[in-house]
Structures are given as structure tokens and as C-alpha cells.
Amino acid sequence: MPSQGVEASPFLWTALAALCAGLAAGQALGVVRSYLMRFRARGGAPRPSPEAGPGSGRLARAGAFASLGILAFAALLVLPPKASFAAPALCAWAAALGAAGLAAGLWPRAGTAAALALFAASALILRILASPYSPYADGSEIARLLPLSVTAGQAAPIYRGELRLFERGAAETRLVELPLPEASIVAETIELRGPLAFLSLFPASGSIDRRLYRVVGIAGGAAAPYLLPRPRGLAEALLSRIAPLGPGPGFVSGEPPARAEAAAGLLVRSRAASAAPPDLQPFQSVVYTLGGDGIPRIAPLPGGGVLPVGR
């Protein structure tokens, strides 16, 4: 689903509707609980009417929350695209927010603090997980290899060249020197779905799916893959625990991608290698794109694909 504003997200309006419904129910149950406790304490003695009693404020708040929930439900029916109602885990998201609202309505201080802390922690963790990656769409250019020279080596010819990476809205150039067969780009992707995508983007956007990538190395032939040097941060440590890929799978061109899932399939991590260029020639750039399936591909350059040094 293409990226949209947060107002078109079914998760926003479902959250508000479910949260307000839970708050209304919690306030109403709080009134019932308080009167039951008073009734037991008085041994069944008559008590004042609810309108005049201390529960009248809770009843008023319950009515206000119920009205807000109805408005949010009306917005849910009008603003998001109807196809978005099939978003993954939408019902589970509504149930979780309804339960959080119920807890906050019954125990305003502890329940509200716990719900806000859980929401903030979830959004923070997802932002940390996504921080080393870049967003992509089907066919996005992720890298460009420009061989500068090809020389004879002991086992195979060696090429020297510039590898330009397009990540996080900028271009970064690295110099590489590898055996000629090793020219397959290896990319790692993560896909956040449903409420995880919503939380990782809120409040900027309300996309149902969020796809991210990073180039992890160059592979090919029988030699071990060349891994791009990157600092091991908190995101890598978290992903290696919740969705481990292992050191081997995903580095061989033509094989199925390495794949790991977490959070009931709402987070999918994969790694795959592109095909090798058929013939590396000096000053002939090779463009690598990323498909919607997370597999890198080689794309032809317009006009024959010859670029000058330093491009």
C-alpha cells in the first residue's frame, strides 16, 4: 500500500475508537464497583442515587469518552481506504487498545501511565530497529558499481572500482578490490506490517506496510563474501535476537533468500544476493535495484550505461 498521511491510517482511528470505548467502559465499571463496595460496607443499607453520588463525575466522563469513541469510529468508516480494513492484526490492535483503555478507566493513574509507557517504548524500539535501514519501493536503485581496472590475479582476475551506495537519502562511495566473480550485491531487508509499521512512523505517516533495506556486502564465486564494515549497534543486537538470519544463508545468487519472522509475522527480515554481472568492463557501470520481493537485481543504464570516473 502506498504511503499516506496518518489521517488515512485505519490504525489511528481504530486506536482512538477502541481506546475511548475502553475508557468509557472502565469509568462505568468504576462507578459500579464503587457502589457495590459502599453497599457491602453499609450492609445493604439504602444509598443515594447515582446522580447525586460521587460516581456522577465518572458517569459524565464515561458519556464523554463514549461520544468521542463514536466520532472516531465514524472517522474510521470515512477516512481510511476500504481496502485498508484488511490490514494485518487490525482486530488484535483494537482489542489491545480497548484493554488498555479499560485499565486506564478503572485505574486512571496506574493504567494510564502503563499504557503510555508501553506505547512510547514500542515506538522507540521500532525506531531503533529501523534506524540503520533506508526505505525503498519496488525497483529502487540501491547501489552502483563502477569498475576502474581489471588485472590478473593468482586465482582469478581482480577488479578495482567504486561502489556507490544509496542509503538514508544520501550517496556514499567506497573503494573495493575483489576477485572478478564477486560482484553480486547482497541486500538485507526488513518489512514492518500492520501496527508495527504504524508505530514506527507515527505521527508522520500511517502506512500499513513499511519496507526498509541496507546493502550488507558483495558476494559471488566460491570465496567468502565481502562484508561492508559497519558498526554493530543496538538495532543489530535486537534484530539478531528477535529475527536471526545466521552468517551463511542469503549470500548465494539464485538461492532463496534467508528469511526470519517475528511478532507473529508482523516483522519479516530477509537477505538475498543479486545475480553476477555477465561481464565487468572498466568504466562500465552496473546498477543494482531492489525488487518488491527483497531480491536485488541488475538494471540496464539508459544509453548504454557508460559513466565517467567520479560519477
BELBEL-V440346 format. One record per helix or strand. SS is the DSSP state (H for helix, E for strand). FROM is the first residue (numbers start at 0). TO is the last residue. Records with the same first field share a line. If there is no record, write none. Layout:
BEGIN
SS: FROM-TO ; FROM-TO
END
This chain:
BEGIN
H: 5-7 ; 9-40 ; 55-77 ; 81-85 ; 89-105 ; 107-129 ; 194-200 ; 233-241 ; 301-303
E: 133-134 ; 139-150 ; 157-166 ; 169-178 ; 183-192 ; 208-218 ; 225-226 ; 257-261 ; 266-272 ; 283-289 ; 295-298 ; 305-305
END
